[in-house]
Amino acid sequence: MGPGRVGASEQLASLRIETPLAGPAGVPSAPPTPRPRVTPLAPQRFGLQFTMDQEMHDLLREAQELMRHQIPTGDVTEIMRRGLRMLVQDQRRRKYAATNRRSVCRRPVPGSRRILADIRRAVRKRDGGQCTFVSDTGQRCPAREFLEFDHVHEIARGGTATPGDIRLRCRAHNQYTAECRFGTGFMSQKRRVAAEARENARSETRAQT
């Protein structure tokens, strides 16, 4: 191993795993998990520091073993890069119906709330994967997290699931717009009913297992 190079074992060892602290009556209690820190080191170079649990440690070890032919050194950075690529591709496919295959554009069914895959792809591309809410001062919301597809005009009021009537909104601005249209009390009731429905579904699932 040349100077300045770190082997796979040293890399893995540098990702420290903390043992849970002992709580009352000897019961292990997990310490507060420190937030991962991403630190800029140089142009296009960043340092990442975080603590793994046993499951992640074992998954990383297994990934190193399975990918020895592709990554002989077991380089942790390259393994994480490939894993993140796969994760992002999967989430793009699930959330925005992203695909490399040619798809046939279909017309949305009138009155249907379902947003077709090609329309989700078109809206995401048009909106740049960012919330489209613009404040009174002309400032566009910078959020790229918790994004939802929002109907500009509600289906009940003649809206359609077409690119011109669908936009990206973060959850907070999606709810804010709905409250402005329908009132805070109405939306609070809707959220309460939805939460109860989710809890009932979870209870049924637990009862069946």
C-alpha positions in Angstrom: 0.0 0.0 0.0 1.5 3.3 -1.1 1.8 6.3 1.2 -1.3 8.4 1.7 -3.6 5.5 0.6 -6.1 3.9 3.1 -7.0 0.3 2.8 -10.5 -1.1 3.0 -10.1 -2.3 6.6 -8.8 1.1 7.7 -11.6 2.9 5.9 -14.2 0.7 7.6 -12.5 1.0 11.0 -12.7 4.8 10.7 -16.5 4.6 10.6 -16.8 4.3 14.3 -19.7 2.2 15.9 -20.7 3.2 19.4 -21.9 0.7 21.9 -25.3 1.5 23.5 -25.1 2.9 27.0 -26.5 0.8 29.9 -29.8 2.2 31.3 -31.6 1.4 34.5 -31.4 -2.2 35.7 -28.8 -2.9 33.1 -31.2 -2.3 30.2 -29.3 -0.9 27.2 -30.5 2.5 26.1 -29.3 4.0 22.9 -27.4 7.3 23.2 -28.6 10.3 21.3 -27.5 9.7 17.7 -25.3 12.6 16.5 -26.4 14.1 13.2 -24.3 13.3 10.2 -21.9 16.1 9.3 -21.0 17.0 5.7 -17.9 19.2 5.7 -16.6 21.0 2.5 -12.9 20.1 2.2 -12.0 21.4 -1.3 -13.8 22.2 -4.5 -16.1 19.3 -5.2 -14.7 17.3 -2.2 -16.6 16.8 1.0 -16.0 14.9 4.3 -18.8 12.8 5.8 -18.9 11.8 9.4 -21.6 9.6 10.9 -22.2 6.6 13.2 -23.4 3.3 11.9 -25.5 0.8 13.8 -24.9 -3.0 13.6 -27.2 -3.6 10.7 -25.5 -1.0 8.5 -22.1 -2.2 9.5 -23.1 -5.8 8.4 -24.6 -4.6 5.2 -21.4 -2.6 4.4 -19.3 -5.7 5.1 -21.4 -7.9 2.9 -21.4 -5.3 0.1 -17.6 -5.3 0.2 -17.5 -9.1 0.0 -20.0 -9.3 -2.9 -18.3 -6.6 -4.9 -14.7 -7.7 -4.6 -14.5 -8.5 -8.3 -15.7 -5.0 -9.2 -14.1 -3.1 -6.4 -11.0 -5.2 -5.3 -10.0 -2.7 -2.6 -13.4 -2.7 -1.0 -13.4 1.1 -1.2 -16.2 2.4 1.0 -16.6 5.6 -1.0 -17.2 3.8 -4.3 -19.6 1.3 -2.7 -21.7 4.1 -1.2 -21.6 6.0 -4.5 -23.0 3.0 -6.3 -25.6 2.3 -3.6 -26.8 5.9 -3.7 -27.1 5.8 -7.5 -29.3 2.8 -7.2 -31.4 4.3 -4.4 -31.9 7.6 -6.3 -32.9 5.8 -9.5 -35.4 3.7 -7.6 -36.9 6.7 -5.8 -37.1 8.7 -9.1 -38.9 5.8 -10.7 -41.3 5.5 -7.7 -42.1 9.2 -7.2 -41.7 10.6 -10.7 -42.1 7.5 -12.9 -38.6 8.2 -14.3 -37.5 5.7 -17.0 -34.9 5.3 -19.8 -37.4 3.5 -22.0 -39.6 5.2 -24.6 -43.1 5.5 -23.3 -46.4 6.0 -25.1 -48.2 9.2 -23.9 -51.8 8.5 -22.9 -54.7 10.8 -22.3 -55.8 11.2 -18.7 -59.3 9.8 -17.9 -61.7 12.8 -17.4 -62.6 13.2 -13.8 -59.8 10.9 -12.6 -57.4 12.1 -9.9 -54.7 9.6 -11.1 -51.7 11.4 -12.6 -50.2 9.3 -15.4 -46.5 8.4 -15.4 -45.6 10.4 -18.5 -47.3 13.5 -17.0 -45.4 13.1 -13.7 -42.2 13.0 -15.7 -43.1 16.0 -17.7 -44.1 18.1 -14.6 -41.0 17.2 -12.7 -38.8 18.2 -15.7 -40.7 21.4 -16.3 -40.6 22.5 -12.6 -37.0 21.5 -12.2 -37.8 19.2 -9.2 -38.6 22.3 -7.0 -41.6 23.7 -5.3 -43.3 26.2 -7.6 -44.8 28.4 -4.9 -43.9 32.1 -5.4 -44.3 34.6 -2.5 -45.9 38.1 -2.9 -42.3 39.5 -3.2 -41.6 37.2 -6.1 -39.4 34.7 -4.2 -39.8 31.1 -5.3 -39.8 28.5 -2.6 -36.4 26.6 -2.8 -37.7 23.4 -1.3 -36.8 20.2 -3.1 -37.9 17.9 -0.3 -41.4 16.6 0.6 -42.6 17.5 -2.9 -46.2 16.6 -4.0 -48.2 16.9 -7.2 -50.8 19.6 -6.7 -53.8 20.3 -9.0 -54.0 23.9 -10.0 -57.8 23.5 -10.3 -59.5 20.8 -8.2 -60.9 17.8 -10.0 -64.3 18.6 -8.4 -64.2 22.1 -10.0 -63.3 20.9 -13.5 -59.6 20.4 -13.1 -57.7 17.8 -15.1 -54.7 15.6 -14.5 -52.8 17.2 -17.4 -49.4 18.9 -17.3 -51.0 22.3 -17.5 -53.1 21.7 -14.5 -50.5 19.9 -12.3 -47.5 21.5 -10.5 -45.0 20.6 -7.9 -45.5 22.0 -4.4 -43.8 21.2 -1.1 -46.1 19.7 1.5 -46.2 23.0 3.5 -47.2 25.1 0.5 -49.6 22.5 -0.8 -51.4 22.5 2.5 -51.2 26.3 2.8 -52.9 26.7 -0.7 -55.6 24.2 0.3 -56.3 26.0 3.5 -56.6 29.3 1.6 -59.2 27.7 -0.7 -61.2 25.6 1.6 -60.5 27.0 5.1 -58.3 25.8 8.0 -61.1 24.0 9.8 -62.1 21.9 6.7 -58.5 20.9 6.0 -57.9 20.0 9.6 -60.9 17.7 9.5 -59.6 16.1 6.3 -56.2 15.5 7.8 -57.8 14.0 11.0 -59.9 11.6 8.9 -56.9 10.6 6.8 -54.8 10.0 9.9 -57.6 7.8 11.5 -57.9 5.8 8.2 -54.1 5.2 8.2 -54.2 4.1 11.8 -57.2 1.7 11.2 -55.3 0.2 8.2 -52.2 -0.4 10.3 -54.3 -2.0 13.1 -55.9 -4.3 10.5 -52.5 -5.2 9.2 -51.2 -6.0 12.7 -54.3 -8.1 13.4 -53.7 -10.2 10.3 -50.1 -11.0 11.2 
